[in-house]
């Protein structure tokens, strides 16, 4: 199962949840939907899904608890804990591909954050934020054109230029404002 930019799979899973007998679908539906929300960085929907999953399903599905551990770490932006939770278990075929993609997008977000927020950062911090060993970080940073000073063990990222593609529509702004207010209320 490949998760792509569209929401079709999430919509299908949401529909399965709504149409399930007694409103409780199989644990696999919950696992995949929760994993997809994490992939999409839709932490609010992930949190609401977790709250509405019956306690009996949570208790009988340890992998669901493991997926939520990743979500909790994402919520607090604790990168080392995210990678630890992602690598703590061998994921079932039901969610293995999605969780692999979660790891890839989290790493990509961390790299973007580093390039935007730092003029220099320690190799140790880059390693923690990307979940890569220092031995792997150094060549990965070099591929991006970042400089590494072996004496100080500091990396100097190059800021990426982000292009803004026109103005945001009023509908998008309203949606973002609604999400923000909802976040503040919880």
N, C-alpha and C positions, 0 to 999 in steps of 0.2 A: 504494500500500500504506500503510495507516494502522496505526500501532502504538498499541494501546490498553493499558489497565491489565492486561488478562489476559495469560497466558503462552502462549496457544494457538499463536501464530505461532512463538515460540521452541521450543515443544514439537514442532511440525511439522518445523521445521528440524533439531532434534536427532534426531528420528526418521529424517529423510532421511540425516543423517550416519551414524547407526548401521546403516541398511539399505543404504548405498551399496556397490556392488561393490568389493571389496578394501578397504573401510572408508574410501575417499576419494571424497567427493561432489564436485560441480562447485564451482569457485571462487565462484560466486554464492551457494551455500549458506553457505560460510564467511563471505563478505562480509556477508550479511544477518544471520547469527547473531551475528557479532562486533559489528555495528552495534546490534543489539537488546540485547545484553548491556550496551553502553555506554549506551543509552537507559534501561535499567533500573538503571543505576549498579551493575551486578553485575560489578565489576572483577575479582573472583577468578575467576569463570567465563570472563571475557574473556581473562584471562591464561592459564588452562589451555587454552582453545581455541587461542590463539596458539601455545602450546608444542606442541600435537599436530598442527598443520597441517604437512603435509610441506614441506620446504624448496623442493622443485621448484614447488609451488603458490605459495608466497610469492614466489619469484623470477619467476614468469611472470604474477603479478597485482599490478601496482603499486598499484592502488586498495586492495587488502587491506593493503598496507604503510602507505598513507595513513590508513586507518581505525585501524590499530594505533597510529599516531603520535598520534591523538586520545586513544586509550586510555592511552597512556603519560603524556600530559600530565594526564589525569584522575587517574591513579594518584598523581601527585605534587602534585595540586591546584594546578597552575600555570595559572591562568585565562587569562592572556594567551596562553600557548602553546596552550591548548585552542582558542581562537578563531582563532589563526593557522593551526593545523593544519586546522580546519574550513573556513576560507576559502581555503586554499592551492590547492585543486583544484576543478574542476567535477565533481561527483559524477555517476556514471552513473545511468540510470533504475533500476537494480537497488537502489541504496541512497540515492538523493537525498532521498526523503521521510523516511526514517529518520534520516539525518544532519541534516536540517533540524530534526526533532523533538529530536535529541540536543542541538543548539544551544539550543533553547528550554528544555529541562529543565535544562541546565547553567546558563543565565542565571537561571532561576527559583530554583535552589538558591543561586546567588550572592546574589541579592536577599534570600532568606530568611536567609542567613548574615550579610549586612550588617545586616539589621534586628535580628538577635538579638545580634550581637557588638559593635556599635559604637554609641556615643552621638553621635559625630561622626567624619566621615571625609572625606578630601579628594576633590574632584571627580575628580581624576586617578586615585585608587585605585578609585573606583566605576566609572569608565570602563574601567579595566583588568580589573576583576572581572566586568563585565557584557558586555564586548566592544562597547560602544556608544560612539560619539563623545561628547565633552563636550556638544556642541550637542544631541544626542538625550537624553543623560542628564538634563539639567536638567528638561525637561518631563516625562520619565518619572518622575523622583523627585517632582515636584510632584503628579503624578497619584496617587501613593501617599500623599500628605499629608506628605512629607518636606520639611523646610525647607532652602533654599539661601541661603547668605550670599555674595553676589557679591564683597564686599570681600576676604574671606579664602579664597574658593573652597572653603568647607567645606559639607558636607551633614550634616544632623542627621536620621538616620532615626528613624522611630517603630517601637518594638518591637511585633511582632505577638504576639498572645496565642495560644498553641498549646493547644488543648484536648486533654486526654488522655482517650481514650474507654475508660474502664474499665481493668482490669488486664490485663497481658499473660499469656496462657496459659502454663502450664509447658512446653508443646510449643514455643511461640514462643521462650521464654527459652532452652530447650535448643538450639534451632536457631541462635539468635544466638551462644550460647556456643561451639557447634561451629564456626561460621564464624570467630569470633574466634581460637580455638585454631588452626584451619587457617591463618589469616592469619599468626599468630605463627610457625608452623612453617616458613613459606616465607619 
